[in-house]
């Protein structure tokens, strides 16, 4: 329990610093998506402290925390970081990258939240959640595939041979590995 509390305190300090930095500076779509992702990670971490005695209720909270983190929160954080790097590395207009970011955030949240429904079968919810969850679980790879297309398209369109090759390769490799992991 003390480890959880210590991690929570460290994350709150980190979150406070990032939030104050963003609020003091220029508010962009990238920074707002990053903040939403970080605050989502912090809020869903609170469910780790709740341990109900009912196993079905415990699994409900567990699946929500795990899946909303993976299919919602972490994708937002990854997409925002990737957008920031692509703005800096490719020189492509911020407006173009932010439009792609809107698409990825929308795909992530719709497919991720409804895709969680395929787990509801085991906790006694109505059977329609099984097929809704199954269909949207299949669609959960779309945001990752969109990130792959996004990164390669923007790097190709920029035509820049950036001197920081490691950052450029990370910007291309991270969405590819996330797609294969999904």
C-alpha positions, 0 to 999 in steps of 0.5 A, spaced: 500 500 500 505 504 501 508 503 494 502 505 491 501 511 495 508 513 494 507 512 486 501 516 487 504 522 490 510 522 485 505 522 479 501 528 482 507 532 483 509 530 476 502 532 474 502 538 477 508 541 474 506 539 467 499 542 468 502 549 470 507 549 465 501 548 460 497 553 463 502 558 463 504 557 456 501 557 449 495 552 449 495 547 443 491 541 441 497 537 442 498 540 450 491 539 451 490 532 449 497 530 453 493 533 459 487 529 458 491 523 457 495 525 464 489 527 468 486 520 465 491 516 468 491 519 474 484 519 475 483 511 473 489 510 478 485 511 484 481 505 482 487 501 484 486 503 491 478 500 491 478 492 493 471 490 493 469 483 496 465 481 490 469 478 485 464 480 479 465 488 482 472 487 482 473 485 475 469 490 473 473 495 476 479 492 474 477 491 466 475 498 466 482 501 469 486 496 465 482 497 458 481 505 459 488 506 461 490 502 455 485 503 449 484 511 452 489 514 456 495 511 454 493 512 446 492 519 448 499 520 451 502 517 445 499 520 440 500 527 443 507 526 444 508 523 437 504 529 434 509 534 438 515 530 435 512 530 428 511 538 429 518 539 431 522 534 426 518 534 420 516 542 419 509 540 417 504 545 419 501 544 426 494 545 423 495 539 419 498 535 425 492 537 429 487 534 424 490 528 424 490 528 432 483 529 432 482 523 428 486 519 432 483 521 439 476 520 436 478 513 434 481 511 440 476 513 445 470 510 441 473 504 439 477 503 446 471 505 450 466 500 447 471 495 445 471 494 453 464 491 452 467 484 450 469 483 457 462 484 460 459 477 458 463 475 464 460 479 469 453 478 467 451 484 463 446 483 457 448 479 452 448 485 446 455 487 450 458 481 447 457 483 440 458 490 441 465 489 445 467 484 440 466 489 434 469 495 437 475 490 440 477 489 432 476 496 431 481 498 437 487 497 432 485 503 427 488 508 432 494 505 432 494 504 424 492 511 423 498 513 427 503 509 423 500 512 416 500 519 420 507 518 422 510 515 415 506 520 411 508 526 414 515 524 414 515 523 407 511 529 405 516 533 409 522 531 405 526 533 410 533 530 412 533 531 419 539 531 423 536 528 429 536 521 426 534 517 432 528 522 434 526 521 427 526 513 427 523 513 434 517 517 431 516 512 426 518 506 430 514 507 436 507 507 432 509 501 428 511 497 434 504 499 438 500 497 432 504 490 432 503 490 440 495 491 439 
